[in-house]
Amino acid sequence: MNIVVDVNVLISALLKDSTSRSLLVNSTHDLFFPEPSLHKIRKYHQYMLKKTGFSVFV
């Protein structure tokens, strides 16, 4: 199954340890989001790394 994820939902889920994060990270489905959303992810990349303590975001 292919699932389109809103970039705001994706960022929110990654920032907070939640059920949404668990569903996204552990999903066996293909997750997609619109290409223009990459700009928003790149814009907040360093902030998300600092906020979550992750060492890398794809």
PDB file of N, H, CA, C and O in Angstrom:
ATOM      1  N   MET A   1       0.836  -1.166   0.000  1.00  0.00           N
ATOM      2  CA  MET A   1       0.000   0.000   0.000  1.00  0.00           C
ATOM      3  C   MET A   1       0.888   1.239   0.000  1.00  0.00           C
ATOM      4  O   MET A   1       1.902   1.271   0.698  1.00  0.00           O
ATOM      5  N   ASN A   2       0.525   2.243  -0.763  1.00  0.00           N
ATOM      6  H   ASN A   2      -0.298   2.217  -1.330  1.00  0.00           H
ATOM      7  CA  ASN A   2       1.218   3.520  -0.797  1.00  0.00           C
ATOM      8  C   ASN A   2       0.437   4.529   0.031  1.00  0.00           C
ATOM      9  O   ASN A   2      -0.781   4.644  -0.105  1.00  0.00           O
ATOM     10  N   ILE A   3       1.138   5.253   0.885  1.00  0.00           N
ATOM     11  H   ILE A   3       2.127   5.160   0.996  1.00  0.00           H
ATOM     12  CA  ILE A   3       0.495   6.248   1.739  1.00  0.00           C
ATOM     13  C   ILE A   3       1.177   7.588   1.526  1.00  0.00           C
ATOM     14  O   ILE A   3       2.402   7.684   1.602  1.00  0.00           O
ATOM     15  N   VAL A   4       0.390   8.622   1.260  1.00  0.00           N
ATOM     16  H   VAL A   4      -0.605   8.544   1.199  1.00  0.00           H
ATOM     17  CA  VAL A   4       0.909   9.977   1.111  1.00  0.00           C
ATOM     18  C   VAL A   4       0.804  10.663   2.466  1.00  0.00           C
ATOM     19  O   VAL A   4      -0.270  10.725   3.065  1.00  0.00           O
ATOM     20  N   VAL A   5       1.934  11.176   2.938  1.00  0.00           N
ATOM     21  H   VAL A   5       2.806  11.125   2.452  1.00  0.00           H
ATOM     22  CA  VAL A   5       2.006  11.794   4.258  1.00  0.00           C
ATOM     23  C   VAL A   5       2.208  13.298   4.096  1.00  0.00           C
ATOM     24  O   VAL A   5       3.090  13.735   3.357  1.00  0.00           O
ATOM     25  N   ASP A   6       1.392  14.082   4.786  1.00  0.00           N
ATOM     26  H   ASP A   6       0.676  13.726   5.386  1.00  0.00           H
ATOM     27  CA  ASP A   6       1.567  15.523   4.793  1.00  0.00           C
ATOM     28  C   ASP A   6       2.868  15.856   5.513  1.00  0.00           C
ATOM     29  O   ASP A   6       3.165  15.271   6.555  1.00  0.00           O
ATOM     30  N   VAL A   7       3.643  16.784   4.972  1.00  0.00           N
ATOM     31  H   VAL A   7       3.401  17.260   4.126  1.00  0.00           H
ATOM     32  CA  VAL A   7       4.948  17.091   5.557  1.00  0.00           C
ATOM     33  C   VAL A   7       4.817  17.632   6.979  1.00  0.00           C
ATOM     34  O   VAL A   7       5.690  17.374   7.808  1.00  0.00           O
ATOM     35  N   ASN A   8       3.762  18.368   7.281  1.00  0.00           N
ATOM     36  H   ASN A   8       3.053  18.578   6.608  1.00  0.00           H
ATOM     37  CA  ASN A   8       3.576  18.865   8.645  1.00  0.00           C
ATOM     38  C   ASN A   8       3.326  17.719   9.621  1.00  0.00           C
ATOM     39  O   ASN A   8       3.800  17.749  10.756  1.00  0.00           O
ATOM     40  N   VAL A   9       2.588  16.721   9.179  1.00  0.00           N
ATOM     41  H   VAL A   9       2.203  16.696   8.257  1.00  0.00           H
ATOM     42  CA  VAL A   9       2.350  15.534  10.005  1.00  0.00           C
ATOM     43  C   VAL A   9       3.664  14.786  10.203  1.00  0.00           C
ATOM     44  O   VAL A   9       3.969  14.332  11.305  1.00  0.00           O
ATOM     45  N   LEU A  10       4.436  14.663   9.130  1.00  0.00           N
ATOM     46  H   LEU A  10       4.187  15.032   8.234  1.00  0.00           H
ATOM     47  CA  LEU A  10       5.722  13.968   9.209  1.00  0.00           C
ATOM     48  C   LEU A  10       6.657  14.652  10.202  1.00  0.00           C
ATOM     49  O   LEU A  10       7.230  13.995  11.071  1.00  0.00           O
ATOM     50  N   ILE A  11       6.810  15.949  10.077  1.00  0.00           N
ATOM     51  H   ILE A  11       6.344  16.483   9.371  1.00  0.00           H
ATOM     52  CA  ILE A  11       7.708  16.692  10.970  1.00  0.00           C
ATOM     53  C   ILE A  11       7.216  16.613  12.413  1.00  0.00           C
ATOM     54  O   ILE A  11       8.008  16.374  13.324  1.00  0.00           O
ATOM     55  N   SER A  12       5.938  16.809  12.624  1.00  0.00           N
ATOM     56  H   SER A  12       5.295  17.003  11.884  1.00  0.00           H
ATOM     57  CA  SER A  12       5.380  16.729  13.984  1.00  0.00           C
ATOM     58  C   SER A  12       5.597  15.356  14.596  1.00  0.00           C
ATOM     59  O   SER A  12       5.952  15.240  15.768  1.00  0.00           O
ATOM     60  N   ALA A  13       5.382  14.321  13.802  1.00  0.00           N
ATOM     61  H   ALA A  13       5.093  14.416  12.849  1.00  0.00           H
ATOM     62  CA  ALA A  13       5.547  12.954  14.298  1.00  0.00           C
ATOM     63  C   ALA A  13       6.999  12.668  14.654  1.00  0.00           C
ATOM     64  O   ALA A  13       7.274  11.978  15.636  1.00  0.00           O
ATOM     65  N   LEU A  14       7.927  13.192  13.868  1.00  0.00           N
ATOM     66  H   LEU A  14       7.704  13.752  13.070  1.00  0.00           H
ATOM     67  CA  LEU A  14       9.336  12.946  14.145  1.00  0.00           C
ATOM     68  C   LEU A  14       9.831  13.728  15.359  1.00  0.00           C
ATOM     69  O   LEU A  14      10.746  13.284  16.053  1.00  0.00           O
ATOM     70  N   LEU A  15       9.233  14.882  15.617  1.00  0.00           N
ATOM     71  H   LEU A  15       8.490  15.242  15.053  1.00  0.00           H
ATOM     72  CA  LEU A  15       9.680  15.714  16.734  1.00  0.00           C
ATOM     73  C   LEU A  15       9.229  15.197  18.095  1.00  0.00           C
ATOM     74  O   LEU A  15       9.867  15.479  19.109  1.00  0.00           O
ATOM     75  N   LYS A  16       8.154  14.457  18.122  1.00  0.00           N
ATOM     76  H   LYS A  16       7.635  14.228  17.298  1.00  0.00           H
ATOM     77  CA  LYS A  16       7.602  14.002  19.395  1.00  0.00           C
ATOM     78  C   LYS A  16       7.515  12.479  19.406  1.00  0.00           C
ATOM     79  O   LYS A  16       7.008  11.872  18.463  1.00  0.00           O
ATOM     80  N   ASP A  17       8.011  11.872  20.471  1.00  0.00           N
ATOM     81  H   ASP A  17       8.423  12.365  21.237  1.00  0.00           H
ATOM     82  CA  ASP A  17       7.908  10.422  20.605  1.00  0.00           C
ATOM     83  C   ASP A  17       6.432  10.092  20.821  1.00  0.00           C
ATOM     84  O   ASP A  17       5.889  10.279  21.910  1.00  0.00           O
ATOM     85  N   SER A  18       5.795   9.596  19.756  1.00  0.00           N
ATOM     86  H   SER A  18       6.235   9.444  18.871  1.00  0.00           H
ATOM     87  CA  SER A  18       4.351   9.409  19.797  1.00  0.00           C
ATOM     88  C   SER A  18       3.941   8.178  18.998  1.00  0.00           C
ATOM     89  O   SER A  18       4.766   7.517  18.367  1.00  0.00           O
ATOM     90  N   THR A  19       2.668   7.898  19.044  1.00  0.00           N
ATOM     91  H   THR A  19       1.998   8.435  19.557  1.00  0.00           H
ATOM     92  CA  THR A  19       2.123   6.806  18.242  1.00  0.00           C
ATOM     93  C   THR A  19       2.317   7.087  16.762  1.00  0.00           C
ATOM     94  O   THR A  19       2.607   6.177  15.985  1.00  0.00           O
ATOM     95  N   SER A  20       2.159   8.343  16.370  1.00  0.00           N
ATOM     96  H   SER A  20       1.923   9.083  17.001  1.00  0.00           H
ATOM     97  CA  SER A  20       2.348   8.714  14.961  1.00  0.00           C
ATOM     98  C   SER A  20       3.763   8.406  14.512  1.00  0.00           C
ATOM     99  O   SER A  20       3.965   7.863  13.426  1.00  0.00           O
ATOM    100  N   ARG A  21       4.757   8.749  15.345  1.00  0.00           N
ATOM    101  H   ARG A  21       4.592   9.190  16.228  1.00  0.00           H
ATOM    102  CA  ARG A  21       6.146   8.461  14.992  1.00  0.00           C
ATOM    103  C   ARG A  21       6.352   6.959  14.848  1.00  0.00           C
ATOM    104  O   ARG A  21       6.975   6.496  13.892  1.00  0.00           O
ATOM    105  N   SER A  22       5.829   6.214  15.795  1.00  0.00           N
ATOM    106  H   SER A  22       5.323   6.590  16.571  1.00  0.00           H
ATOM    107  CA  SER A  22       5.968   4.763  15.749  1.00  0.00           C
ATOM    108  C   SER A  22       5.358   4.184  14.477  1.00  0.00           C
ATOM    109  O   SER A  22       5.948   3.314  13.837  1.00  0.00           O
ATOM    110  N   LEU A  23       4.172   4.671  14.117  1.00  0.00           N
ATOM    111  H   LEU A  23       3.692   5.377  14.637  1.00  0.00           H
ATOM    112  CA  LEU A  23       3.518   4.186  12.897  1.00  0.00           C
ATOM    113  C   LEU A  23       4.331   4.512  11.653  1.00  0.00           C
ATOM    114  O   LEU A  23       4.447   3.679  10.755  1.00  0.00           O
ATOM    115  N   LEU A  24       4.894   5.715  11.589  1.00  0.00           N
ATOM    116  H   LEU A  24       4.799   6.392  12.319  1.00  0.00           H
ATOM    117  CA  LEU A  24       5.683   6.111  10.423  1.00  0.00           C
ATOM    118  C   LEU A  24       7.008   5.355  10.342  1.00  0.00           C
ATOM    119  O   LEU A  24       7.391   4.860   9.281  1.00  0.00           O
ATOM    120  N   VAL A  25       7.693   5.274  11.469  1.00  0.00           N
ATOM    121  H   VAL A  25       7.382   5.676  12.330  1.00  0.00           H
ATOM    122  CA  VAL A  25       9.022   4.649  11.485  1.00  0.00           C
ATOM    123  C   VAL A  25       8.943   3.141  11.274  1.00  0.00           C
ATOM    124  O   VAL A  25       9.812   2.559  10.624  1.00  0.00           O
ATOM    125  N   ASN A  26       7.916   2.512  11.814  1.00  0.00           N
ATOM    126  H   ASN A  26       7.210   2.984  12.342  1.00  0.00           H
ATOM    127  CA  ASN A  26       7.812   1.057  11.737  1.00  0.00           C
ATOM    128  C   ASN A  26       6.889   0.559  10.628  1.00  0.00           C
ATOM    129  O   ASN A  26       6.590  -0.632  10.552  1.00  0.00           O
ATOM    130  N   SER A  27       6.444   1.459   9.782  1.00  0.00           N
ATOM    131  H   SER A  27       6.687   2.427   9.843  1.00  0.00           H
ATOM    132  CA  SER A  27       5.512   1.089   8.725  1.00  0.00           C
ATOM    133  C   SER A  27       6.158   0.172   7.691  1.00  0.00           C
ATOM    134  O   SER A  27       7.315   0.358   7.313  1.00  0.00           O
ATOM    135  N   THR A  28       5.411  -0.795   7.253  1.00  0.00           N
ATOM    136  H   THR A  28       4.471  -0.946   7.560  1.00  0.00           H
ATOM    137  CA  THR A  28       5.872  -1.669   6.177  1.00  0.00           C
ATOM    138  C   THR A  28       5.333  -1.185   4.831  1.00  0.00           C
ATOM    139  O   THR A  28       5.609  -1.778   3.789  1.00  0.00           O
ATOM    140  N   HIS A  29       4.559  -0.099   4.873  1.00  0.00           N
ATOM    141  H   HIS A  29       4.334   0.383   5.720  1.00  0.00           H
ATOM    142  CA  HIS A  29       4.003   0.476   3.655  1.00  0.00           C
ATOM    143  C   HIS A  29       4.977   1.486   3.062  1.00  0.00           C
ATOM    144  O   HIS A  29       5.874   1.973   3.750  1.00  0.00           O
ATOM    145  N   ASP A  30       4.797   1.793   1.793  1.00  0.00           N
ATOM    146  H   ASP A  30       4.068   1.397   1.235  1.00  0.00           H
ATOM    147  CA  ASP A  30       5.586   2.829   1.148  1.00  0.00           C
ATOM    148  C   ASP A  30       4.979   4.181   1.495  1.00  0.00           C
ATOM    149  O   ASP A  30       3.796   4.423   1.257  1.00  0.00           O
ATOM    150  N   LEU A  31       5.807   5.062   2.064  1.00  0.00           N
ATOM    151  H   LEU A  31       6.768   4.865   2.258  1.00  0.00           H
ATOM    152  CA  LEU A  31       5.348   6.383   2.453  1.00  0.00           C
ATOM    153  C   LEU A  31       5.877   7.416   1.463  1.00  0.00           C
ATOM    154  O   LEU A  31       7.054   7.395   1.104  1.00  0.00           O
ATOM    155  N   PHE A  32       5.010   8.307   1.030  1.00  0.00           N
ATOM    156  H   PHE A  32       4.054   8.323   1.322  1.00  0.00           H
ATOM    157  CA  PHE A  32       5.369   9.338   0.066  1.00  0.00           C
ATOM    158  C   PHE A  32       4.917  10.695   0.588  1.00  0.00           C
ATOM    159  O   PHE A  32       3.974  10.790   1.374  1.00  0.00           O
ATOM    160  N   PHE A  33       5.602  11.741   0.139  1.00  0.00           N
ATOM    161  H   PHE A  33       6.368  11.664  -0.499  1.00  0.00           H
ATOM    162  CA  PHE A  33       5.130  13.091   0.377  1.00  0.00           C
ATOM    163  C   PHE A  33       5.523  13.921  -0.829  1.00  0.00           C
ATOM    164  O   PHE A  33       6.472  13.581  -1.536  1.00  0.00           O
ATOM    165  N   PRO A  34       4.797  15.014  -1.072  1.00  0.00           N
ATOM    166  CA  PRO A  34       5.051  15.826  -2.256  1.00  0.00           C
ATOM    167  C   PRO A  34       6.485  16.364  -2.288  1.00  0.00           C
ATOM    168  O   PRO A  34       7.032  16.752  -1.256  1.00  0.00           O
ATOM    169  N   GLU A  35       7.075  16.382  -3.460  1.00  0.00           N
ATOM    170  H   GLU A  35       6.631  16.066  -4.298  1.00  0.00           H
ATOM    171  CA  GLU A  35       8.459  16.830  -3.607  1.00  0.00           C
ATOM    172  C   GLU A  35       8.705  18.241  -3.063  1.00  0.00           C
ATOM    173  O   GLU A  35       9.746  18.469  -2.449  1.00  0.00           O
ATOM    174  N   PRO A  36       7.789  19.200  -3.264  1.00  0.00           N
ATOM    175  CA  PRO A  36       8.030  20.537  -2.689  1.00  0.00           C
ATOM    176  C   PRO A  36       8.206  20.511  -1.173  1.00  0.00           C
ATOM    177  O   PRO A  36       8.769  21.442  -0.596  1.00  0.00           O
ATOM    178  N   SER A  37       7.738  19.471  -0.540  1.00  0.00           N
ATOM    179  H   SER A  37       7.281  18.715  -1.008  1.00  0.00           H
ATOM    180  CA  SER A  37       7.887  19.351   0.912  1.00  0.00           C
ATOM    181  C   SER A  37       9.343  19.165   1.320  1.00  0.00           C
ATOM    182  O   SER A  37       9.696  19.428   2.469  1.00  0.00           O
ATOM    183  N   LEU A  38      10.184  18.724   0.410  1.00  0.00           N
ATOM    184  H   LEU A  38       9.897  18.510  -0.524  1.00  0.00           H
ATOM    185  CA  LEU A  38      11.608  18.558   0.714  1.00  0.00           C
ATOM    186  C   LEU A  38      12.238  19.877   1.151  1.00  0.00           C
ATOM    187  O   LEU A  38      13.144  19.886   1.985  1.00  0.00           O
ATOM    188  N   HIS A  39      11.770  20.975   0.601  1.00  0.00           N
ATOM    189  H   HIS A  39      11.034  20.968  -0.076  1.00  0.00           H
ATOM    190  CA  HIS A  39      12.305  22.289   0.981  1.00  0.00           C
ATOM    191  C   HIS A  39      12.038  22.571   2.454  1.00  0.00           C
ATOM    192  O   HIS A  39      12.896  23.106   3.157  1.00  0.00           O
ATOM    193  N   LYS A  40      10.870  22.218   2.906  1.00  0.00           N
ATOM    194  H   LYS A  40      10.173  21.785   2.335  1.00  0.00           H
ATOM    195  CA  LYS A  40      10.527  22.436   4.311  1.00  0.00           C
ATOM    196  C   LYS A  40      11.350  21.511   5.213  1.00  0.00           C
ATOM    197  O   LYS A  40      11.800  21.921   6.284  1.00  0.00           O
ATOM    198  N   ILE A  41      11.539  20.289   4.784  1.00  0.00           N
ATOM    199  H   ILE A  41      11.173  19.956   3.915  1.00  0.00           H
ATOM    200  CA  ILE A  41      12.343  19.351   5.567  1.00  0.00           C
ATOM    201  C   ILE A  41      13.785  19.827   5.635  1.00  0.00           C
ATOM    202  O   ILE A  41      14.407  19.782   6.697  1.00  0.00           O
ATOM    203  N   ARG A  42      14.315  20.278   4.515  1.00  0.00           N
ATOM    204  H   ARG A  42      13.810  20.314   3.653  1.00  0.00           H
ATOM    205  CA  ARG A  42      15.692  20.792   4.507  1.00  0.00           C
ATOM    206  C   ARG A  42      15.815  22.038   5.382  1.00  0.00           C
ATOM    207  O   ARG A  42      16.817  22.220   6.074  1.00  0.00           O
ATOM    208  N   LYS A  43      14.798  22.890   5.349  1.00  0.00           N
ATOM    209  H   LYS A  43      13.984  22.742   4.787  1.00  0.00           H
ATOM    210  CA  LYS A  43      14.815  24.131   6.130  1.00  0.00           C
ATOM    211  C   LYS A  43      14.908  23.827   7.628  1.00  0.00           C
ATOM    212  O   LYS A  43      15.619  24.520   8.356  1.00  0.00           O
ATOM    213  N   TYR A  44      14.207  22.814   8.084  1.00  0.00           N
ATOM    214  H   TYR A  44      13.629  22.251   7.493  1.00  0.00           H
ATOM    215  CA  TYR A  44      14.143  22.494   9.510  1.00  0.00           C
ATOM    216  C   TYR A  44      14.998  21.289   9.899  1.00  0.00           C
ATOM    217  O   TYR A  44      14.879  20.786  11.017  1.00  0.00           O
ATOM    218  N   HIS A  45      15.837  20.832   9.015  1.00  0.00           N
ATOM    219  H   HIS A  45      15.933  21.240   8.108  1.00  0.00           H
ATOM    220  CA  HIS A  45      16.648  19.627   9.242  1.00  0.00           C
ATOM    221  C   HIS A  45      17.469  19.722  10.533  1.00  0.00           C
ATOM    222  O   HIS A  45      17.378  18.843  11.390  1.00  0.00           O
ATOM    223  N   GLN A  46      18.260  20.774  10.672  1.00  0.00           N
ATOM    224  H   GLN A  46      18.333  21.488   9.976  1.00  0.00           H
ATOM    225  CA  GLN A  46      19.108  20.904  11.859  1.00  0.00           C
ATOM    226  C   GLN A  46      18.282  21.049  13.136  1.00  0.00           C
ATOM    227  O   GLN A  46      18.635  20.493  14.176  1.00  0.00           O
ATOM    228  N   TYR A  47      17.192  21.791  13.052  1.00  0.00           N
ATOM    229  H   TYR A  47      16.906  22.243  12.207  1.00  0.00           H
ATOM    230  CA  TYR A  47      16.308  21.949  14.209  1.00  0.00           C
ATOM    231  C   TYR A  47      15.745  20.600  14.644  1.00  0.00           C
ATOM    232  O   TYR A  47      15.701  20.298  15.836  1.00  0.00           O
ATOM    233  N   MET A  48      15.314  19.786  13.672  1.00  0.00           N
ATOM    234  H   MET A  48      15.350  20.032  12.703  1.00  0.00           H
ATOM    235  CA  MET A  48      14.740  18.478  13.994  1.00  0.00           C
ATOM    236  C   MET A  48      15.789  17.561  14.612  1.00  0.00           C
ATOM    237  O   MET A  48      15.485  16.818  15.544  1.00  0.00           O
ATOM    238  N   LEU A  49      17.009  17.604  14.111  1.00  0.00           N
ATOM    239  H   LEU A  49      17.256  18.208  13.353  1.00  0.00           H
ATOM    240  CA  LEU A  49      18.076  16.781  14.687  1.00  0.00           C
ATOM    241  C   LEU A  49      18.318  17.181  16.144  1.00  0.00           C
ATOM    242  O   LEU A  49      18.424  16.329  17.026  1.00  0.00           O
ATOM    243  N   LYS A  50      18.403  18.483  16.377  1.00  0.00           N
ATOM    244  H   LYS A  50      18.316  19.175  15.660  1.00  0.00           H
ATOM    245  CA  LYS A  50      18.659  18.974  17.738  1.00  0.00           C
ATOM    246  C   LYS A  50      17.495  18.631  18.674  1.00  0.00           C
ATOM    247  O   LYS A  50      17.715  18.172  19.794  1.00  0.00           O
ATOM    248  N   LYS A  51      16.286  18.848  18.228  1.00  0.00           N
ATOM    249  H   LYS A  51      16.106  19.221  17.318  1.00  0.00           H
ATOM    250  CA  LYS A  51      15.088  18.639  19.043  1.00  0.00           C
ATOM    251  C   LYS A  51      14.881  17.160  19.409  1.00  0.00           C
ATOM    252  O   LYS A  51      14.486  16.843  20.531  1.00  0.00           O
ATOM    253  N   THR A  52      15.152  16.260  18.453  1.00  0.00           N
ATOM    254  H   THR A  52      15.473  16.518  17.541  1.00  0.00           H
ATOM    255  CA  THR A  52      14.870  14.841  18.673  1.00  0.00           C
ATOM    256  C   THR A  52      16.047  14.074  19.262  1.00  0.00           C
ATOM    257  O   THR A  52      15.860  13.034  19.892  1.00  0.00           O
ATOM    258  N   GLY A  53      17.258  14.585  19.059  1.00  0.00           N
ATOM    259  H   GLY A  53      17.410  15.430  18.547  1.00  0.00           H
ATOM    260  CA  GLY A  53      18.429  13.845  19.493  1.00  0.00           C
ATOM    261  C   GLY A  53      18.842  12.770  18.502  1.00  0.00           C
ATOM    262  O   GLY A  53      19.765  12.002  18.770  1.00  0.00           O
ATOM    263  N   PHE A  54      18.169  12.709  17.363  1.00  0.00           N
ATOM    264  H   PHE A  54      17.419  13.334  17.146  1.00  0.00           H
ATOM    265  CA  PHE A  54      18.552  11.752  16.322  1.00  0.00           C
ATOM    266  C   PHE A  54      19.880  12.192  15.734  1.00  0.00           C
ATOM    267  O   PHE A  54      20.231  13.371  15.783  1.00  0.00           O
ATOM    268  N   SER A  55      20.608  11.249  15.184  1.00  0.00           N
ATOM    269  H   SER A  55      20.323  10.292  15.145  1.00  0.00           H
ATOM    270  CA  SER A  55      21.877  11.591  14.551  1.00  0.00           C
ATOM    271  C   SER A  55      21.720  11.831  13.046  1.00  0.00           C
ATOM    272  O   SER A  55      22.592  12.424  12.412  1.00  0.00           O
ATOM    273  N   VAL A  56      20.603  11.366  12.485  1.00  0.00           N
ATOM    274  H   VAL A  56      19.895  10.884  13.001  1.00  0.00           H
ATOM    275  CA  VAL A  56      20.403  11.538  11.050  1.00  0.00           C
ATOM    276  C   VAL A  56      18.912  11.429  10.708  1.00  0.00           C
ATOM    277  O   VAL A  56      18.175  10.646  11.307  1.00  0.00           O
ATOM    278  N   PHE A  57      18.501  12.224   9.743  1.00  0.00           N
ATOM    279  H   PHE A  57      19.100  12.859   9.257  1.00  0.00           H
ATOM    280  CA  PHE A  57      17.183  12.095   9.123  1.00  0.00           C
ATOM    281  C   PHE A  57      17.430  11.777   7.670  1.00  0.00           C
ATOM    282  O   PHE A  57      18.364  12.294   7.056  1.00  0.00           O
ATOM    283  N   VAL A  58      16.598  10.934   7.130  1.00  0.00           N
ATOM    284  H   VAL A  58      15.839  10.514   7.628  1.00  0.00           H
ATOM    285  CA  VAL A  58      16.737  10.600   5.708  1.00  0.00           C
ATOM    286  C   VAL A  58      16.171  11.708   4.875  1.00  0.00           C
ATOM    287  O   VAL A  58      16.188  11.627   3.647  1.00  0.00           O
TER     288      VAL A  58
END
